[in-house]
Amino acid sequence: MSDYQNLEKLHEECGVFGMYDLDGGEVASTIYYGLFALQHRGQESCGIAVSDTKGPKGKVSVHKGMGLCNEVFTQETLEQLHGNIGVGHVRYSTAGSSSRENAQPLVLNYVKGTLGLAHNGNLVNAPELRRELEYSGAIFQTTIDSEVIAYHIARERVKSPDVQTAVIQAMKKLKGAYSLVIMSPRKLIGARDPYGFKPLCIGRKDNAYILVSESCALDTVGAEFVRDVEPGEVVSITKDGICSNREMCFEKREKQARCIFEYIYFARPDSVFDGVSVYHSRIYAGRCLAKDSPIEADLVVGVPESGNVAAIGYSMESGIPYGSAFVKNSYVGRTFIKPKQSNRVSAVRVKLNVLREAVAGKRVIMIDDSIVRGTTSHQIVRMLREAGAKEVHMRVTAPPFLYPCYFGTDIPSEDQLIASGKTVEEVCRLIGADSLGYLEMRRLGEMAQGLPVCTACFSGEYPIAPPKEDIRGEYWR
């Protein structure tokens, strides 16, 4: 994430992409472009691992490193990745050190061959599982829970008839959020936790199958959407096609708990998550804010990029014109050199600038996806005022954050959340707005069109009991 986003925005920790070309075609370049489409899910590191299903078992080509896709990969590196099956990954670390050894995919060599794994999510029982492995002699190369998953799958594979059975057996030990794409010498496997916290879908391009975090990546590589992987489902792609095992699926839908922030912020608006359009969810959220928190104003604007679609929804419902108030500097990368204290420049101002002509003398409604610590919200409100806005009213497409997340979103502890222990009016004064309105809790389920969602960061009602020890440190991805 950029420094502008690091000040305030939440971070989704990763995106996964797997591909198996049954005709034997090379997959590395397609995986590369698929990861480009998932870059918003993680900008810290990325990687691709490929293999040839007709070649010798155990031969895997891997390239990964720190940075964006176009920083890590070149034409030369892609040309060296030969194979018709592969997995790719983009990562943002919410913990676990920011280092190359924590980059994915992870590749294990073990008695049954090789295992390549890419993981999106977080386990709440990672420390216990890790200690269990360490006391049996396992030596870890990373500080991420993805390696714990890979080890448990490898251990189960030794006593299982096939790798998909090993995945199912390992899943019975895992507690938390995970969408997995796994490459064995002859199979590509996708798995989603029984609660369905993180998205995973299936696509097809000619005679190749794809497993990917978001459907938008299928459009990018010219593939067609087949369906979502169901919560608790394990899908296996072999030379004979695709098959499914739903042993881990919950019978009751109400036990599922999709991360509501996929709809609010994480996913690209052109993605569809479990049959629900992210774009329509954000339009609906904006409409709800206009109904539940109306205010007289002259202009509705969104904070790029996540607030733009909801701002359109607010405008549609309220009749107040929608406009652009911000120019985003698209050429600022993940990070930039911070100036010395003697010449301090706001990270927000490097990333965003206000269109004075659009807001001067106007009452402005500013739509954003969330307020975490309040730092960025305060700065953007001030920038609008300095540009001549007569009034600034902030509307947020999420309820107030009151509790940390243990399932893969880096919501900080309560003492760092601006809304914790404060009224809406007190938060409004702290960010300097004329008024503040949050999305009502009852609207969250409506945004997901009735699908069960996780709202623990707002309500404190966790679908899985929080860990007894804080995992948001060494084991937090």
Secondary structure, DSSP 8 states (H G I E B T S, - for coil): --HHHHHH---B-EEEEEEEETT----HHHHHHHHHHTGGG--SEEEEEEE-TTS-TT-EEEEEEES-HHHH--HHHHHT---SEEEEEEE--SSS-SSGGG-S-EEEEETTEEEEEEEEEEESSHHHHHHHHHHTT---S-SSHHHHHHHHHHHHHHTSSSHHHHHHHHHTT--EEEEEEEE-SS-EEEEE-TT--S--EEEEETTEEEEES-THHHHHTT-EEEEE--TT-EEEEETTEEEEE-TT--S-GGG--EETHIIIIIS-TT-EETTEEHHHHHHHHHHHHHHHS----SEEEE-TTHHHHHHHHHHHHH---B---EEE-TT--S------GGG---HHHHHEEE-HHHHTT-EEEEEES--SSSHHHHHHHHHHHHTT-SEEEEEESS----S--SSSB----GGG-TTTT--HHHHHHHHT-SEEEE--THHHHHHTTT--EE-HHHH---SS---SS--SSTT--
